[in-house]
Amino acid sequence: MGKKSEYVIGFSSLLDGKHDYHYKIGSEFFEHFEYSDIEGADLTLDLLIEKKPNMMIASFKAEGNIKVMCDKCTDSFEYPVAGEDEVIYKFAEEDLGDEKVISILPNEVEIDLTIPIFEFTSLLLPPRRIHPEGECNEEMLKEIDNYLMVESDSSETENDQAKPEDDDEIDPRWSQLKDLK
């Protein structure tokens, strides 16, 4: 049997109230996810779990750097991130249909925070990730420009010649609409 993850918390022995957890999230955490945009990380994650009789509220707070690929030049760079989020674990038999509320069966004794932590840290990134101004790899940008397909004026004139000359002719199906004016 494999080693239990440090992100699995046994809540059955926790008393009602608030419980603090602190994690250092590094590159090894993201290596377990196949389709992650995150290449590496140096994050501090503070987790506060408030246990109540019928639910638990997990509050995440992260700060640090995430290594991602630049969308412009494709080089990797460190992107500073910070943010907070909250997930509610509710004791219920059925799925509650809310992405912020995770249902826990009454007979369960632990929760695995791996996926919520991964989703939370992934959402800290902006949709477009580019280096700060002037830090992109100029050599790579020149190479990318060499492969871009740009339409020239000569191709436009060829397309213009291929168009039929009777643009003024109206489709008979639409000709009756002129009478509505």
N, C-alpha and C positions, 0 to 999 in steps of 0.2 A: 504494500500500500504506500502511495506517495506521501510526501511531506505536506502537511496542512498549510495552506496559504496564510500569510500574516494578515490578509485582508478578510479572513473569515472570522466573524465575531460570534461567540456563543452568548446569546442574550438570555438564555433561560436562567442562568445564575446571577444575572444583573438585577440589582434592586431598582425599583422605580426611582426615577430621578435622572440627573445629567451625568454623562460619562465622557471623558476626553480621551482622544487617541491622536497620536502624532506620527506621521509617516514622512520618510524621505523617498520620493518617487524618482527613480533613475531610468536609464535606458533599458535596463533588463526587464522592467515592468512592461514596456511596449513591445518587446521582442516576442511576446506570446500572442500577439494579435497580427493576423496575416495582412489585413487591409488597412493598416494604420498609416496616416500621413505623417505621423510623428516618428522621427528618426532617432531621437534621443531626448533626454529631459534631465533637469536638475530642479526639482520642485519640492517645496515644503507643503505638505497637506495636513491641515488641522481638521479633525473630525469631532463633532460633538453629537453624541447620541442621547436623546432625551427619551427615556423609556416611560411609557404610561401603561395602564392596565390593558388597553385594547389596541395600542399602536406604539410605534417608535418613530421619532423624527430624527433623521440623519442630516446634519448641516455640515456641508463641505466648504472649506476655505483654502484656496491654493495660491501660491505665489512662487515665482521663479522664472526659469527659462526653458523653452521647448525648442528643440532643433528640428527645423523643417526645411523643405526644398523651396527655393525662391521660384515663384510662378513666372518670373520674367527671364532669369538667366540660368535657372536650374541648379545653381550652387546651393549648398546647405548653409544655413545661418541660424544663429540663436535668436529666438523671438521672445521678448519678455511678456509674461502673462500674469494676470491676477484676477481673481474672481471668487464668487460665492454661489452656492446652490443648495437646494434642499430636496430630499427625497423622503416620502412618508411610507413606512412599512406598516400595513394594517393587517390585523389578524382576521382573515376571511376565507371562506371556502371557495369563492368564485373570483374571477378576474374582475377588477373594478372599472376597467376601461379608461384609466387615466395614466398617462405616462409618468406622472410625478408620484403616483400611488402604486406601490407594489404590494400585492396580497401575499400573505404568509399563512400557510395552513396551520391550524391550531396545534398540531403535533410536532411542528418543526422547532428546533432548539438553537439554530444558528443562521446567520445571514452572510452571504458572500458579497462583499462590496467591490469586487474586481471590476465587473461590468459598469456599475454606476460611476466608479472612479475614472475608468477609461472614457466613458461618454462625457463626463463632466470636463475632463482635461481637454478632450478633443473639441468641445464647444467653446473653449477659451480662445481658440484660434479664429482669426478673421477669415471671411470667405476668400479673400485675395491676400496672399502672403508674398510680399516683396521686400528686398533689402531696403534699409534706409537710403535716402537720396545719395547717390554717388558711390555706393558700395557694391553695386552689381558687377559681375565679371564682364568687363568690356569686350574681351576677346570672344567670349561665348556669345554675347549679343551680336557681334559682327558676323559670327558663323551662322547664327539663326537668321539674320537678315539675308544672308546669301541663299538660303533655302526657301525663303518666303516667295510665294507666287504673287507677282504684282502685274495687274493688267496694264498694258502699254496702250498708247494712242493708236498704234497700227492695228491691234486686235479689235479696237472699238470701230474703226472704219470698216474692217472686214465684216463685222456684225451688222453695221448699218447697211452695207451693200446687200446682205442676205435678206433683209426685211422686204416684204412686198411693198410696192409703190402706192397701192391704192388704200392708204390708211383712212381716207375720207369716206370710203364706202361703209354704210351702216348695215349691220346684220338685220335681215328682214324681220326677225322675231322681235327686235327692239324698235323698229321704225315707228310703230304705232304709239310708243311712249312720247314721241316728239309732239304729237297732237294734244297731249294733256296740258301743255304749257298755257 
